[in-house]
């Protein structure tokens, strides 16, 4: 896995030994408090199937203004959605800088990265596909559930309005395929946001979207998930 920095963007890249016919580029976004390099094993496994894989460093992580105590409650409440929104906003410049065409990109995200990938996918209609693992495609609903869990006040109007600007369920569903994956015992990112986005896609009569729910699985990526993910990528 090679680390690169170009025009302010730092990312890791894994080139396949033999590029498959799809020419798809897989961009993986990691979860809150994680690291781009922490997805090396997954990236290399995907690259073995002939895909070029890129893992960007995300703002407030790795070398980009890392937070001293990312799991402190106030820090999460302050920076979680800000990180997601900033990364969504950066995407067009990121792929332009790397010389990647949007339609060749399949986005994969885990946890917070799933929110990022879903937000990009909703905004950038030409992107070639989405895999949201243990994330959410329903931002306002997820924030409401976070606040209820933490015994905080209801969402202020200004926060709600800003979330709605990025919320995937507030935008028309794009044409590219979608895979949603979630453990039904997830205590970190409630499955409700994923289920709500799936319900939205069904209402939009989107035919090439699939939801996979894993029984007894908390907030992690299992071997079954990896196998289902790679099988889906090979069919896209």
For each residue, the residues with C-beta under 8 A, 3 or more apart:
1: 12 13 14 37 40 43 44
2: 12 13 14 15
3: 10 11 12 13 37
4: 10 11 12 13
5: 8 9 10 11
6: 9 97 98
7: 97
8: 5
9: 5 6 56 57 90 93 94 97 98
10: 3 4 5 36 56 57 62 63 64
11: 3 4 5 36 54 55 56 57 94 98
12: 1 2 3 4 36 37 39 40 43 54 55
13: 1 2 3 4 52 53 54 55
14: 1 2 40 43 44 46 47 52 53 54
15: 2 47 52
16: 19 20 47 48 49 50 51 52
17: 47 48
18: 50
19: 16 23 50 51 52
20: 16 23 24 49 50 51
21:
22: 50 51 236
23: 19 20 104
24: 20 51 52 104 105 106 128 129 233 236
25: 51 52 53 54 100 104 105 106
26: 43 46 51 52 53 54 105 106 108 233
27: 53 54 55 56 95 105 106 107 108 117
28: 39 42 43 53 54 55 108 109 110 113
29: 55 56 58 87 107 108 109 110 112 113 114 116 117
30: 34 35 36 38 39 55 58 61 109 110 111 112 113
31: 34 110 111 112 113 114 134
32: 70 76 80 83 111 112
33: 61 70 71
34: 30 31 38 39 61 110 111 113
35: 30 38 61 62
36: 10 11 12 30 39 55 56 57 58 61 62
37: 1 3 12 40 55 62
38: 30 34 35
39: 12 28 30 34 36 42 43 55 110
40: 1 12 14 37 43 44
41: 44 45
42: 28 39 45 46 221 226
43: 1 12 14 26 28 39 40 46 47 53 55
44: 1 14 40 41 47 48 53
45: 41 42 48 49 226 230
46: 14 26 42 43 49 51 53 229 230 233
47: 14 15 16 17 43 44 50 51 52 53
48: 16 17 44 45
49: 16 20 45 46 230 233 234
50: 16 18 19 20 22 47
51: 16 19 20 22 24 25 26 46 47 106 233
52: 13 14 15 16 19 24 25 26 47
53: 13 14 25 26 27 28 43 44 46 47
54: 11 12 13 14 25 26 27 28 98 100
55: 11 12 13 27 28 29 30 36 37 39 43
56: 9 10 11 27 29 36 87 94
57: 9 10 11 36 61 62 63 64
58: 29 30 36 61 62 64 83 87 113 116
59: 64 65 83 86 87 90
60: 64 65 66 67 70 79 82 83
61: 30 33 34 35 36 57 58 64 66 67 70 83
62: 10 35 36 37 57 58 66
63: 10 57 66
64: 10 57 58 59 60 61
65: 59 60
66: 60 61 62 63 70
67: 60 61 70 75 79
68:
69: 72 75
70: 32 33 60 61 66 67 75 76 79
71: 33 75 76
72: 69 75 76
73: 76 77 150
74: 77 78
75: 67 69 70 71 72 78 79
76: 32 70 71 72 73 79 80
77: 73 74 80 150 152
78: 74 75 82
79: 60 67 70 75 76 82 83
80: 32 76 77 83 84 112
81: 84 85 139 143 162 163
82: 60 78 79 85 86
83: 32 58 59 60 61 79 80 86 87 112
84: 80 81 87 88 112 115 116 119 139 166
85: 81 82 88 89 119 162 166
86: 59 82 83 89 90
87: 29 56 58 59 83 84 90 91 116 120
88: 84 85 91 116 119 120 123 166
89: 85 86
90: 9 59 86 87 93 94
91: 87 88 94 95 120 123 124
92: 95 96 124
93: 9 90 96 97
94: 9 11 56 90 91 97 98
95: 27 91 92 98 99 100 101 102 105
96: 92 93 99 100
97: 6 7 9 93 94
98: 6 9 11 54 94 95
99: 95 96
100: 25 54 95 96 104 105
101: 95 104 105
102: 95 105 124 126 127 128
103: 126 127 128
104: 23 24 25 100 101 128
105: 24 25 26 27 95 100 101 102 127 128 129
106: 24 25 26 27 51 127 128 129 130 131 233 236
107: 27 29 117 120 121 127 129 130 131
108: 26 27 28 29 113 117 130 131 133 229
109: 28 29 30 112 113 114 115 116 117 118 131 132 133 135
110: 28 29 30 31 34 39 113 114 133 134 135 221
111: 30 31 32 34 114 115 133 134 135 188 189 219
112: 29 30 31 32 80 83 84 109 115 116 135
113: 28 29 30 31 34 58 108 109 110 116 117 133 135
114: 29 31 109 110 111 117 118 132 133 134 135 136 137 189
115: 84 109 111 112 118 119 132 135 136 137 139 142
116: 29 58 84 87 88 109 112 113 119 120 135
117: 27 29 107 108 109 113 114 120 121 130 131 132 135
118: 109 114 115 121 122 130 132 135 136 137 168 197
119: 84 85 88 115 116 122 123 139 166 167 168
120: 87 88 91 107 116 117 123 124 127
121: 107 117 118 124 127 130 168 174 176 178
122: 118 119 137 167 168 170 171 173 174
123: 88 91 119 120 166 171
124: 91 92 102 120 121 127
125: 172 174 175
126: 102 103 174
127: 102 103 105 106 107 120 121 124 130 174 176
128: 24 102 103 104 105 106 176 236
129: 24 105 106 107 176 177 178 179 236
130: 106 107 108 117 118 121 127 176 177 178 179
131: 106 107 108 109 117 178 179 180 181 229 232 233
132: 109 114 115 117 118 135 136 137 178 179 180 181 194 197
133: 108 109 110 111 113 114 181 182 221 225 229
134: 31 110 111 114 181 182 183 186 188 189 194 219 220 221
135: 109 110 111 112 113 114 115 116 117 118 132 189 193 194
136: 114 115 118 132 139 141 142 189 193 194 197
137: 114 115 118 122 132 168 169 180 193 194 196 197 198 200
138: 141 142 167 168 169 192 193 194 196 197 200
139: 81 84 115 119 136 142 143 163 164 166 167 168 169 193
140: 143 144 155 160 163 164 167
141: 136 138 144 145 192 193 196
142: 115 136 138 139 145 146 189 190 192 193
143: 81 139 140 146 147 155 159 163
144: 140 141 147 148 154 155
145: 141 142 148 149 190 192 193
146: 142 143 149 150 152
147: 143 144 150 152 153 154 155
148: 144 145 151 152
149: 145 146
150: 73 77 146 147
151: 148
152: 77 146 147 148
153: 147 156
154: 144 147
155: 140 143 144 147 159 160 163
156: 153 159 160
157: 160 161
158: 161 162
159: 143 155 156 162 163
160: 140 155 156 157 163 164
161: 157 158 164 165
162: 81 85 158 159 165 166
163: 81 139 140 143 155 159 160 166 167
164: 139 140 160 161 167 170
165: 161 162 170
166: 84 85 88 119 123 139 162 163
167: 119 122 138 139 140 163 164 170 171
168: 118 119 121 122 137 138 139 171 197 200
169: 137 138 139 196 197 200
170: 122 164 165 167
171: 122 123 167 168
172: 125 204
173: 122 200 201 204 206 209
174: 121 122 125 126 127
175: 125
176: 121 127 128 129 130 208
177: 129 130 208 209 210 236
178: 121 129 130 131 132 201 206 208 209 210
179: 129 130 131 132 209 210 212 228 229 232
180: 131 132 137 194 197 198 209 210 211 212
181: 131 132 133 134 211 212 214 225 228 229
182: 133 134 186 191 194 211 212 213 214
183: 134 186 191 213 214 216 217 218 219 220 222
184: 191 213 214 215 216 217
185: 216 217 218
186: 134 182 183 189 190 191 217 218 219
187: 218 219
188: 111 134 218 219
189: 111 114 134 135 136 142 186 193 219
190: 142 145 186 193
191: 182 183 184 186 194 195 213
192: 138 141 142 145 195 196
193: 135 136 137 138 139 141 142 145 189 190 196 197
194: 132 134 135 136 137 138 180 182 191 197 198 211
195: 191 192 198 199 211
196: 137 138 141 169 192 193 199 200
197: 118 132 136 137 138 168 169 180 193 194 200 201
198: 137 180 194 195 201 202 209 211
199: 195 196 202 203
200: 137 138 168 169 173 196 197 203 204
201: 173 178 197 198 204 206 209
202: 198 199 205 206 209
203: 199 200
204: 172 173 200 201
205: 202
206: 173 178 201 202 209
207:
208: 176 177 178
209: 173 177 178 179 180 198 201 202 206
210: 177 178 179 180 232
211: 180 181 182 194 195 198
212: 179 180 181 182 225 228
213: 182 183 184 191
214: 181 182 183 184 217 222 224 225
215: 184
216: 183 184 185
217: 183 184 185 186 214 220 222 225
218: 183 185 186 187 188
219: 111 134 183 186 187 188 189
220: 134 183 217
221: 42 110 133 134 225 226
222: 183 214 217 225 226
223: 226 227
224: 214 227 228
225: 133 181 212 214 217 221 222 228 229
226: 42 45 221 222 223 229 230
227: 223 224 230 231
228: 179 181 212 224 225 231 232
229: 46 108 131 133 179 181 225 226 232 233
230: 45 46 49 226 227 233 234
231: 227 228 234 235
232: 131 179 210 228 229 235 236
233: 24 26 46 49 51 106 131 229 230 236
234: 49 230 231
235: 231 232
236: 22 24 106 128 129 177 232 233
